[in-house]
């Protein structure tokens, strides 16, 4: 009887502690890890939402970039962090792709994280260096068959790496993968004539496309984007099933107390309801995503994992880790 009484008291104390955590959270700055280098789509959109979160939470939200391994370095750090709501992950499609191509990951994203809330999405674009004498995907394929060229990505196992491998496989071209720690250094090499091509997020590529420093050949969207109305889709260029968008969400360690998760989810909802915050996504060429509950966001994440597993399986493409 005494043992049962002790267990009951312990349960009550835990319940009170959990409730108290939600009521006092946050009482210090919150850290949000981004798995890619500064200046890329993940970093820019994370900084856009962090301003709204800071306002809603009443405490600073500090962005920390930990690039590498297709965002898995940052994800692993968050998965192993104290589940108290003070260490979050800003990620998304990269986690889905990692799950699809590497079942032996050191972490299990859908079970190691709670998807607190969806943030935004944007299409990808196939870009080449302005020095290349090609104007279409067909011409690029012909050029690649006659010349040794390389394609960049934001890291081994990233969605952009996979898209490059998929084009390599379906066009039957021998192009070498050159991984970078983010879009910014890859685009710098492309503009400097040291990299020929890559799939990139429209967010980071668009300013350089408009400036004529790189050339857009196709977008990975179901229809043309109003940001580049003269650029065809990959389907129009002759390659079906290249419809992929980059999307982002905020994740917390799985054992984070529910009151803390709810507080974070409410802060995300308040941020995405603020026109001043959503306006920051417009120049990033991103559409805001909204999820009413963490369960809805979590279901979106799991569906994306399954979709990528199906895509990877059907494509037959293998992504090798160096």
C-alpha positions, -999 to 999 in steps of 0.1 A, spaced: 0 0 0 28 24 9 45 17 -24 13 25 -43 9 57 -23 44 67 -31 39 61 -68 7 82 -68 25 110 -51 54 108 -76 29 109 -105 12 140 -90 45 157 -85 56 150 -121 23 164 -133 26 196 -113 62 200 -124 52 196 -161 24 221 -157 47 245 -140 73 242 -168 46 252 -193 36 282 -173 71 295 -167 85 287 -201 106 304 -214 125 321 -186 157 324 -207 167 326 -244 158 298 -267 184 283 -291 173 271 -326 198 250 -346 199 252 -384 216 224 -402 229 246 -431 253 275 -435 244 311 -431 228 328 -460 209 298 -474 172 292 -475 171 274 -442 191 302 -425 171 331 -440 137 317 -433 148 306 -397 158 342 -390 125 354 -404 104 333 -381 127 338 -351 118 374 -349 81 365 -345 89 338 -320 109 361 -299 80 386 -298 55 359 -289 76 342 -263 90 373 -248 126 360 -249 153 360 -276 154 332 -301 190 327 -310 199 310 -344 229 287 -344 242 273 -377 256 237 -375 260 227 -412 269 193 -424 256 158 -433 224 171 -449 214 187 -416 219 155 -396 247 171 -374 223 197 -362 194 172 -359 215 149 -338 225 177 -314 188 186 -309 177 149 -306 202 145 -278 195 178 -261 176 183 -228 139 181 -238 130 213 -221 121 235 -251 153 256 -250 170 237 -279 150 235 -311 156 224 -346 147 243 -378 146 217 -405 122 199 -428 126 182 -462 163 173 -456 152 150 -427 126 133 -450 152 127 -476 178 114 -451 152 89 -438 144 78 -474 180 72 -485 197 60 -453 177 36 -431 208 33 -409 208 69 -396 221 75 -361 188 92 -352 152 84 -360 137 118 -369 99 109 -367 103 93 -334 131 115 -319 112 148 -326 79 164 -322 70 185 -352 58 216 -334 47 236 -364 51 241 -401 66 273 -413 71 278 -451 79 262 -485 94 272 -519 102 254 -552 137 245 -563 154 255 -595 180 240 -618 207 266 -623 240 267 -643 270 290 -645 264 319 -669 296 309 -687 281 276 -699 270 278 -736 236 262 -730 200 276 -727 179 246 -719 179 213 -700 182 195 -733 213 215 -742 227 210 -707 224 172 -711 241 173 -745 269 195 -731 274 171 -701 278 142 -725 305 160 -743 323 176 -714 333 166 -679 312 187 -655 301 186 -618 270 195 -599 269 210 -565 246 205 -535 242 217 -499 255 183 -487 256 146 -492 221 131 -488 203 165 -491 172 168 -513 193 189 -538 219 162 -539 192 136 -547 177 158 -575 212 160 -591 216 122 -589 181 117 -603 189 139 -633 222 122 -637 204 88 -638 175 97 -660 195 117 -685 223 91 -685 250 117 -680 282 113 -660 284 143 -637 304 144 -605 288 154 -572 305 183 -553 290 187 -519 291 221 -501 280 232 -466 254 255 -480 240 273 -511 261 304 -506 295 288 -511 282 267 -540 267 296 -558 299 316 -552 319 289 -570 293 288 -598 295 325 -603 333 322 -602 333 296 -630 344 267 -606 310 249 -606 289 241 -636 254 233 -623 232 225 -593 196 223 -581 191 251 -555 162 266 -536 146 295 -555 151 317 -524 189 318 -526 193 315 -564 167 341 -575 188 373 -568 217 359 -588 194 347 -616 179 382 -619 214 398 -618 225 375 -647 252 359 -627 237 324 -631 211 310 -655 179 292 -646 169 263 -668 139 248 -651 119 248 -618 108 217 -599 72 228 -595 39 216 -609 36 249 -628 58 279 -636 66 303 -608 56 339 -611 91 348 -600 105 333 -632 76 331 -657 98 324 -687 115 294 -671 98 260 -678 91 233 -653 112 201 -653 81 184 -668 80 209 -696 117 203 -702 110 166 -707 115 152 -671 83 142 -653 81 136 -615 106 163 -606 81 182 -585 98 189 -552 96 219 -529 118 228 -499 97 231 -467 106 240 -432 92 233 -397 103 237 -361 111 205 -342 116 198 -305 130 167 -288 103 140 -285 101 141 -246 96 178 -244 66 185 -220 33 190 -237 26 224 -221 60 236 -235 52 222 -269 18 239 -268 34 272 -258 58 269 -288 30 260 -312 10 290 -300 40 312 -306 44 299 -341 7 304 -349 9 340 -336 40 347 -357 24 334 -389 -7 354 -382 14 386 -380 15 404 -414 48 420 -405 64 385 -400 48 369 -430 59 398 -451 95 387 -445 89 355 -464 77 373 -496 112 384 -507 124 348 -500 99 335 -526 83 314 -499 47 305 -492 38 303 -455 25 270 -443 2 267 -413 -6 237 -390 -33 241 -363 -17 215 -340 16 197 -336 -2 165 -346 -11 180 -380 25 191 -385 38 157 -374 14 140 -399 27 163 -427 63 153 -418 55 115 -418 37 118 -452 67 136 -467 90 108 -454 68 82 -471 66 102 -503 104 105 -505 108 68 -498 85 60 -527 103 85 -549 137 71 -541 125 35 -546 109 42 -579 139 62 -592 164 35 -585 189 62 -577 215 54 -551 231 82 -530 266 73 -520 281 88 -488 318 97 -493 
